[in-house]
Amino acid sequence: MHLAAHFPGVNSTTVWTDPRSRSQIDFASFEHLARTAERGKFDFFFLAEGLRLREHNGRIHDLDVVGRPESLTVLNALAAVTERLGLAATVNATFNEPYELARRLATLDHLSAGRAAWNVVTSSDAFTGENFRRGGYLDRSGLPQGPDSARTEGTPYTRAAEFVATARELWDSWTPDGTSRPFAHTGQHFDIAGEFTVPRSPQGHPVVIQAGDSDAGREFAASAADVIFTRHGTLEAGKAFYADVKARLAKHGRQPGDLKIMPGVTVVIGDTDAEAQHNAAEIRSLQVSPQNAILALEQVWGRDLSSYDPDGPLPDIDPDPASSLVQGRVRVADPLAVAAKWRALSEAKGLSIRRTVIESSARQSFIGSPETVAAALEAFVAADAADGFILVPHLTPGGLDDFVDRVVPLLQERGAFRSEYTGSTLRSHLGLAEPVWKG
């Protein structure tokens, strides 16, 4: 199986109140988690991105971290203190340009001797778009929004697909033997020409990761990505997603092994299964405090529910689907359906608001003793529910220490995970071929 480490700081995962919790900004935190992942022979270290601080009811509200350093800058520094670990940066394809980003990624690939990866994400969020000079944004309907009437029409995914293709043209504008050739690209979103400044990097192209579970996201991953980062953490959901995405590869001339499917998961370990279940419940109760339970409820209902008791029943009013109460987060696709589901759960089990939020958004995917967790991870991969996992710890920076010390050796003993790196590049770790030069 493949394993990656996600530096926490996106989706109310971090438990700040734990005395072991440290800075999300200091380089020492990034270095500790990366060195732990490399000690565990992980494939890569993965950084998320936030281009604007989230707001809730007009106030800054980032549960994990307020302030996010720029990912590629951090990874270039980590390249100097690691030797084999892949280094993956999340960079938005909606608010960047191919030439500049292709240079930055190729530079990281050179500095790390072939360990760079780009997690391609998109945005249809005008709130985030306000941070950028051109203003506006691409909404999911494909119509340009905002003050710039000259924007080319298209969805965030059509721009992302052309962005990736254009970056690959730039990387291919240098021959494998080190000769630079002019490039020219004319398309729906980009019309650029010139000469690329960075020679072909050790991997040819940095590894491309895609994060998204929508139909458009799956199709984009099947056509252009090397790895897909998915949320499907349960066995049945994972098997369905795995089968669907792998089946899409053939029409793009690709083989099943050309795309690795890696869900983001959490792991809670104890000396016994019972202790691990106790630990998981405690972690989740810290992640969903009484205040956070009301805020989570407001994200679904789109209404100010601050007068409600988190230990009381759910609201008897319906959500407001057109609400702008929450800014900077992905909107709940169908708030009425989610509210109905939560009500049914609450009524069936007699749950309060807080307990309903905890049960409806449980994050711990694998819970148990080291032996139980190792067996479950291996079974998940054997059942074609994933090719591996991206671990999302709840502590910064020591959240992977127990997993690397107690679970990884068991996976190695079972023959389910490497004991040593056999190559030096991220492509070699993932079993991906170097891309054919298309000069």
C-alpha positions as CSV (number, residue, x, y, z in Angstrom):
1,M,0.0,0.0,0.0
2,H,1.0,3.7,-0.3
3,L,1.0,6.0,2.6
4,A,1.2,9.8,2.8
5,A,1.1,12.3,5.7
6,H,-1.2,15.3,5.6
7,F,-0.2,18.3,7.7
8,P,-3.4,19.1,9.6
9,G,-5.0,22.5,9.3
10,V,-8.1,22.6,7.1
11,N,-11.2,21.0,8.5
12,S,-11.5,21.4,12.2
13,T,-9.3,18.4,12.8
14,T,-6.7,19.9,15.1
15,V,-7.2,19.6,18.9
16,W,-5.6,22.8,20.2
17,T,-6.3,22.0,23.9
18,D,-4.1,19.0,23.9
19,P,-0.9,20.0,25.7
20,R,1.2,18.3,23.0
21,S,-0.2,20.6,20.3
22,R,2.3,23.0,18.8
23,S,2.5,25.8,16.3
24,Q,1.1,25.5,12.8
25,I,3.5,28.2,11.5
26,D,7.0,27.3,13.0
27,F,9.2,25.4,10.6
28,A,10.0,23.0,13.4
29,S,6.4,21.7,13.2
30,F,6.6,21.0,9.5
31,E,10.1,19.4,9.9
32,H,9.0,17.1,12.7
33,L,6.0,15.7,10.8
34,A,8.0,15.3,7.6
35,R,10.9,13.6,9.3
36,T,8.4,11.2,11.1
37,A,6.8,10.4,7.7
38,E,10.2,9.7,6.1
39,R,11.2,7.5,9.1
40,G,8.0,5.5,8.4
41,K,9.0,5.2,4.6
42,F,5.9,7.2,3.6
43,D,5.5,8.0,-0.1
44,F,4.9,11.8,0.4
45,F,4.2,14.7,2.8
46,F,1.1,16.7,1.8
47,L,0.3,20.4,2.5
48,A,-3.1,21.9,2.1
49,E,-3.8,25.5,1.0
50,G,-6.0,28.3,2.1
51,L,-6.1,31.5,0.1
52,R,-8.4,33.4,2.4
53,L,-9.3,33.1,6.1
54,R,-12.8,31.6,6.5
55,E,-15.5,33.7,8.0
56,H,-18.6,32.8,10.0
57,N,-21.4,35.3,10.4
58,G,-18.9,38.1,9.5
59,R,-16.1,37.0,11.8
60,I,-12.8,35.2,11.1
61,H,-13.4,31.5,11.9
62,D,-10.7,29.0,11.1
63,L,-10.9,26.1,13.6
64,D,-7.6,24.6,12.7
65,V,-5.2,27.4,12.0
66,V,-5.5,31.2,11.4
67,G,-2.6,31.9,9.0
68,R,-1.3,29.4,6.4
69,P,2.3,29.7,5.1
70,E,2.7,29.3,1.3
71,S,3.1,25.6,0.6
72,L,5.9,25.5,-2.0
73,T,8.1,27.8,0.1
74,V,7.7,25.3,3.1
75,L,8.4,22.3,0.8
76,N,11.5,23.8,-0.6
77,A,12.8,24.2,2.9
78,L,11.8,20.6,3.7
79,A,13.7,19.4,0.7
80,A,16.9,20.3,2.6
81,V,16.1,18.2,5.7
82,T,14.6,15.1,4.0
83,E,16.1,12.7,1.5
84,R,13.5,10.4,0.0
85,L,10.1,11.7,1.1
86,G,7.8,13.1,-1.7
87,L,6.8,16.7,-1.2
88,A,3.2,17.6,-2.3
89,A,1.8,21.2,-2.4
90,T,-1.8,22.1,-2.9
91,V,-1.9,25.0,-5.4
92,N,-5.1,26.5,-6.8
93,A,-5.5,26.3,-10.6
94,T,-8.2,29.1,-10.5
95,F,-6.1,31.8,-9.1
96,N,-2.6,31.1,-10.5
97,E,-1.0,31.1,-14.0
98,P,0.7,28.1,-15.7
99,Y,4.1,29.7,-16.5
100,E,4.8,30.9,-13.0
101,L,3.5,27.7,-11.2
102,A,5.3,25.4,-13.7
103,R,8.6,27.1,-12.9
104,R,8.0,26.9,-9.1
105,L,7.1,23.2,-9.3
106,A,10.0,22.3,-11.6
107,T,12.3,24.2,-9.2
108,L,11.1,22.1,-6.3
109,D,11.6,18.9,-8.3
110,H,15.2,19.9,-9.0
111,L,16.0,21.0,-5.5
112,S,14.5,17.8,-4.1
113,A,16.0,15.5,-6.7
114,G,12.7,14.4,-8.1
115,R,10.2,14.4,-5.2
116,A,7.8,17.2,-6.1
117,A,4.0,16.8,-6.5
118,W,1.2,19.3,-7.2
119,N,-2.3,18.8,-5.7
120,V,-4.5,20.6,-8.2
121,V,-7.6,22.2,-6.6
122,T,-10.1,24.7,-8.0
123,S,-12.4,27.3,-6.6
124,S,-15.8,28.7,-7.5
125,D,-15.8,31.1,-4.6
126,A,-16.2,34.8,-5.1
127,F,-15.2,35.4,-1.5
128,T,-11.8,33.9,-2.2
129,G,-11.6,35.7,-5.5
130,E,-11.8,39.1,-3.8
131,N,-8.2,38.5,-2.7
132,F,-6.9,38.6,-6.3
133,R,-6.3,41.6,-8.5
134,R,-8.4,40.5,-11.4
135,G,-11.4,39.9,-9.2
136,G,-14.3,37.7,-10.1
137,Y,-14.3,34.0,-10.3
138,L,-15.5,31.0,-12.3
139,D,-18.7,29.6,-10.9
140,R,-19.8,26.0,-11.5
141,S,-22.2,27.0,-14.2
142,G,-19.3,28.0,-16.4
143,L,-20.2,31.7,-16.5
144,P,-17.6,34.3,-15.6
145,Q,-18.6,36.4,-12.6
146,G,-17.4,39.7,-11.2
147,P,-16.0,42.9,-12.6
148,D,-13.8,41.6,-15.4
149,S,-16.1,41.2,-18.4
150,A,-13.2,39.9,-20.6
151,R,-12.9,36.7,-18.6
152,T,-13.2,33.6,-20.8
153,E,-16.2,31.4,-20.0
154,G,-15.5,28.0,-18.5
155,T,-15.9,26.0,-15.3
156,P,-13.1,25.8,-12.7
157,Y,-12.4,22.2,-13.9
158,T,-12.1,23.2,-17.6
159,R,-9.6,25.8,-16.6
160,A,-7.8,23.3,-14.3
161,A,-7.6,20.7,-17.1
162,E,-6.1,23.2,-19.5
163,F,-3.8,24.5,-16.8
164,V,-2.3,21.0,-16.2
165,A,-2.0,20.4,-19.9
166,T,-0.3,23.8,-20.4
167,A,2.1,23.1,-17.5
168,R,3.1,19.8,-19.0
169,E,3.8,21.5,-22.4
170,L,6.1,23.9,-20.5
171,W,7.9,21.0,-18.8
172,D,8.2,19.2,-22.1
173,S,9.7,22.3,-23.8
174,W,13.1,21.2,-22.6
175,T,14.4,17.9,-24.1
176,P,15.6,15.1,-21.9
177,D,19.2,15.9,-23.0
178,G,18.9,19.5,-21.8
179,T,18.0,21.5,-24.9
180,S,15.5,24.4,-24.6
181,R,12.8,24.8,-27.3
182,P,10.2,27.6,-27.6
183,F,6.7,26.9,-26.4
184,A,3.4,28.2,-27.6
185,H,-0.1,27.5,-26.2
186,T,-3.4,28.9,-27.4
187,G,-6.5,27.6,-25.8
188,Q,-9.8,28.7,-24.1
189,H,-8.1,30.0,-21.0
190,F,-4.5,30.6,-21.8
191,D,-2.6,32.2,-24.8
192,I,1.1,32.2,-24.0
193,A,4.4,31.7,-25.9
194,G,8.1,32.1,-25.1
195,E,10.8,30.0,-23.6
196,F,10.7,28.1,-20.3
197,T,13.5,28.9,-17.9
198,V,13.8,25.6,-16.0
199,P,15.4,22.5,-17.6
200,R,13.5,19.2,-17.6
201,S,13.3,18.1,-14.0
202,P,14.3,14.7,-12.5
203,Q,10.8,13.3,-12.8
204,G,10.1,14.8,-16.2
205,H,6.8,16.1,-14.7
206,P,6.1,16.5,-11.0
207,V,3.4,14.1,-9.8
208,V,-0.1,15.5,-10.2
209,I,-2.6,14.9,-7.4
210,Q,-6.3,15.8,-7.7
211,A,-8.7,16.3,-4.8
212,G,-12.4,16.1,-5.6
213,D,-15.3,13.7,-5.4
214,S,-17.7,15.2,-7.9
215,D,-18.3,13.6,-11.3
216,A,-16.3,16.4,-12.9
217,G,-13.5,15.8,-10.4
218,R,-13.5,12.1,-11.0
219,E,-13.3,12.6,-14.8
220,F,-10.5,15.2,-14.5
221,A,-8.5,12.8,-12.3
222,A,-9.1,9.9,-14.7
223,S,-7.8,12.0,-17.6
224,A,-4.9,13.9,-16.0
225,A,-3.9,12.9,-12.5
226,D,-1.4,10.4,-11.0
227,V,-3.1,10.3,-7.6
228,I,-6.6,11.2,-6.4
229,F,-7.2,12.3,-2.8
230,T,-10.7,11.3,-1.8
231,R,-12.9,11.5,1.2
232,H,-14.4,8.0,0.9
233,G,-13.1,6.4,4.1
234,T,-15.7,3.6,4.6
235,L,-15.1,0.2,2.9
236,E,-18.3,0.1,0.8
237,A,-18.0,3.8,-0.2
238,G,-14.4,3.3,-1.0
239,K,-15.0,0.2,-3.2
240,A,-17.7,2.0,-5.2
241,F,-15.5,5.1,-5.7
242,Y,-12.5,2.9,-6.6
243,A,-14.4,0.9,-9.2
244,D,-16.0,4.1,-10.7
245,V,-12.7,6.0,-11.1
246,K,-10.7,3.1,-12.3
247,A,-13.3,2.3,-15.0
248,R,-12.9,5.8,-16.4
249,L,-9.2,5.4,-17.2
250,A,-9.5,3.3,-20.3
251,K,-11.2,5.9,-22.4
252,H,-8.3,8.2,-21.7
253,G,-5.8,5.5,-22.9
254,R,-4.7,4.8,-19.3
255,Q,-4.2,1.6,-17.2
256,P,-5.6,1.0,-13.7
257,G,-2.1,1.4,-12.2
258,D,-1.6,4.8,-13.7
259,L,-3.9,6.5,-11.1
260,K,-3.5,5.8,-7.3
261,I,-6.6,6.3,-5.2
262,M,-5.7,7.4,-1.7
263,P,-8.5,8.5,0.8
264,G,-7.8,10.8,3.6
265,V,-8.2,8.9,6.8
266,T,-7.6,9.3,10.6
267,V,-6.2,6.6,12.9
268,V,-6.7,6.3,16.6
269,I,-4.5,3.7,18.4
270,G,-4.7,2.2,21.9
271,D,-3.1,-0.7,23.7
272,T,-6.4,-2.5,23.2
273,D,-9.4,-2.0,20.9
274,A,-11.5,-0.7,23.9
275,E,-8.9,1.8,24.9
276,A,-8.7,3.0,21.3
277,Q,-12.5,3.5,21.1
278,H,-12.3,5.5,24.3
279,N,-9.5,7.6,22.9
280,A,-11.4,8.2,19.7
281,A,-14.5,9.4,21.6
282,E,-12.4,11.7,23.7
283,I,-10.7,13.2,20.6
284,R,-14.1,13.7,18.8
285,S,-15.6,15.4,21.8
286,L,-12.7,17.9,21.9
287,Q,-13.0,18.5,18.1
288,V,-16.8,19.2,18.6
289,S,-17.0,21.5,21.6
290,P,-20.4,22.9,22.5
291,Q,-19.6,26.1,20.6
292,N,-18.3,24.2,17.6
293,A,-21.5,22.1,17.5
294,I,-23.6,25.2,17.1
295,L,-21.3,26.6,14.4
296,A,-21.4,23.2,12.6
297,L,-25.2,23.4,12.8
298,E,-25.2,26.9,11.4
299,Q,-23.1,25.8,8.4
300,V,-25.9,23.4,7.5
301,W,-28.9,25.6,8.4
302,G,-27.4,28.9,7.1
303,R,-29.0,30.7,10.1
304,D,-27.8,32.3,13.3
305,L,-28.6,29.6,15.9
306,S,-26.5,31.0,18.7
307,S,-29.6,31.0,21.0
308,Y,-29.9,27.2,20.8
309,D,-28.6,25.0,23.6
310,P,-26.0,22.5,22.2
311,D,-27.3,20.0,24.7
312,G,-30.9,20.5,23.4
313,P,-32.8,19.3,20.4
314,L,-32.2,20.3,16.8
315,P,-34.0,23.4,15.4
316,D,-37.5,22.8,14.1
317,I,-37.0,25.5,11.3
318,D,-35.7,24.6,7.9
319,P,-32.3,25.6,6.5
320,D,-31.8,28.6,4.3
321,P,-30.2,27.3,1.1
322,A,-29.4,30.8,-0.2
323,S,-27.5,31.8,3.0
324,S,-24.2,33.6,2.9
325,L,-23.6,33.1,6.7
326,V,-20.5,31.0,6.1
327,Q,-17.7,32.3,3.7
328,G,-14.7,30.4,2.5
329,R,-16.0,26.9,3.0
330,V,-17.5,24.5,0.4
331,R,-21.2,25.0,0.6
332,V,-23.4,22.1,1.8
333,A,-24.8,20.7,-1.5
334,D,-28.3,20.0,-0.2
335,P,-28.8,21.6,3.2
336,L,-32.5,20.5,3.4
337,A,-31.5,16.8,2.8
338,V,-28.7,17.0,5.3
339,A,-31.0,18.6,7.9
340,A,-33.6,15.8,7.3
341,K,-30.8,13.2,7.8
342,W,-29.6,14.8,11.0
343,R,-33.2,15.0,12.4
344,A,-33.8,11.4,11.6
345,L,-30.6,10.4,13.4
346,S,-31.4,12.7,16.4
347,E,-34.9,11.3,16.8
348,A,-33.9,7.7,16.4
349,K,-31.2,7.9,19.0
350,G,-32.5,10.7,21.2
351,L,-29.4,12.8,20.5
352,S,-28.7,16.5,21.3
353,I,-27.4,19.0,18.8
354,R,-23.8,18.3,19.9
355,R,-24.1,14.5,19.9
356,T,-25.8,14.6,16.5
357,V,-22.9,16.7,15.0
358,I,-20.4,14.3,16.6
359,E,-22.1,11.2,15.1
360,S,-22.8,12.8,11.7
361,S,-19.3,14.0,11.1
362,A,-17.2,11.3,12.8
363,R,-13.6,11.5,11.5
364,Q,-11.8,8.5,13.0
365,S,-11.6,6.0,10.1
366,F,-9.5,3.3,11.7
367,I,-9.7,2.7,15.5
368,G,-8.1,-0.1,17.5
369,S,-4.9,-1.7,18.7
370,P,-1.9,-1.5,16.4
371,E,-2.7,-5.1,15.3
372,T,-6.3,-4.2,14.6
373,V,-5.5,-1.1,12.6
374,A,-2.8,-2.8,10.5
375,A,-5.1,-5.6,9.6
376,A,-7.9,-3.2,8.7
377,L,-5.7,-1.1,6.5
378,E,-4.4,-4.1,4.7
379,A,-8.0,-5.5,4.2
380,F,-9.1,-2.1,2.8
381,V,-6.5,-2.2,0.1
382,A,-7.0,-5.9,-0.6
383,A,-10.7,-5.2,-1.2
384,D,-10.0,-2.7,-3.9
385,A,-11.3,0.2,-1.8
386,A,-8.0,2.1,-2.1
387,D,-4.4,1.9,-3.2
388,G,-3.3,3.5,0.0
389,F,-4.0,6.3,2.5
390,I,-3.3,9.9,3.3
391,L,-3.2,10.1,7.1
392,V,-4.6,13.2,8.7
393,P,-3.5,13.4,12.4
394,H,-5.3,15.5,15.0
395,L,-2.1,16.8,16.6
396,T,0.6,19.0,15.2
397,P,3.4,18.0,14.9
398,G,3.5,14.7,16.8
399,G,0.2,13.1,15.5
400,L,2.0,10.5,13.4
401,D,4.5,9.3,15.9
402,D,2.5,6.4,17.3
403,F,1.4,5.2,13.9
404,V,5.0,5.1,12.6
405,D,6.3,3.5,15.7
406,R,3.6,0.9,16.3
407,V,1.6,0.3,13.1
408,V,4.1,0.7,10.3
409,P,6.4,-2.2,11.6
410,L,3.3,-4.5,11.6
411,L,2.5,-3.5,8.1
412,Q,6.1,-4.3,7.1
413,E,6.0,-7.6,8.8
414,R,2.8,-8.5,6.9
415,G,4.4,-7.6,3.6
416,A,1.8,-4.9,3.1
417,F,4.2,-1.9,3.1
418,R,7.8,-1.3,2.1
419,S,10.6,-1.7,4.6
420,E,13.0,0.5,2.7
421,Y,12.7,3.0,-0.2
422,T,13.7,1.3,-3.4
423,G,14.0,4.5,-5.5
424,S,14.8,8.1,-5.0
425,T,11.9,9.9,-6.7
426,L,8.2,10.2,-5.8
427,R,7.3,8.5,-9.0
428,S,9.4,5.5,-8.0
429,H,7.7,5.3,-4.6
430,L,4.2,5.3,-6.3
431,G,5.2,2.9,-9.0
432,L,4.5,5.4,-11.8
433,A,6.5,5.6,-15.0
434,E,8.3,8.7,-16.0
435,P,6.1,10.6,-18.5
436,V,7.0,10.2,-22.2
437,W,8.6,13.3,-23.5
438,K,6.3,15.1,-25.9
439,G,8.5,17.8,-27.4
